[in-house]
Amino acid sequence: MIIVTRLNDSRFAVNPDLIERIHETPDTTLIMVDGAKYIVTEPMAQVIEMIARYRARIVSLAYDEPQATAPATQPLGGRTSTGPQLGIVRGSGGGGRVSPFPTGPQPTAAAGSTVTTSSPLTTSPAEVR
């Protein structure tokens, strides 16, 4: 959040991610994504600088966090991942089942031969409606 000042000298915080536009004609007006308008005493250049400092602080906090707060790693084949694992939704009509991606050994080709595998993401014409 950034702190700005109304024309009556009251201060308030605004989420800069929700600012759609900033006008300076002659007063600085913050126009929010929901259509709300706030007239503030700070010049447009200062508001833009506050937004830049706010975003830089957020990025800096993300990199300065200790690893103890990171989510537990989950095995994903021979690698590890800190995010959710992906799956494939099979079937049609609302109640699809989620099948995890295969994590076992994959087929390998001998020298001079080819291995043909079917993609789990292909759909037969009967499944398309």
C-alpha angles and dihedrals in degrees: 000000000000124000117231133173127238121220089260089059094251113137126220139171123242131189104242091205088068095053110108100178141358120212128189108194092153098304118050110252123191111207112198128210090252091055097257115142126208123189111208135184096228116096117249093251091055092049090050090050091050090051091049091050091047092052092044089052092051091051091046091051090050091056096040096055113114116248090241090080094052116108118263114271119252123207115250110179108296092339135066128235132195094202134069117292120248125241139178121248109220129195132026137254107063104293100075120166120233115228119191119235111262112263099181127098115306123224114266129204123239116229110290096010135094132225119217118203129176117239115240088217097063119105127207118229090248090062094052114085 
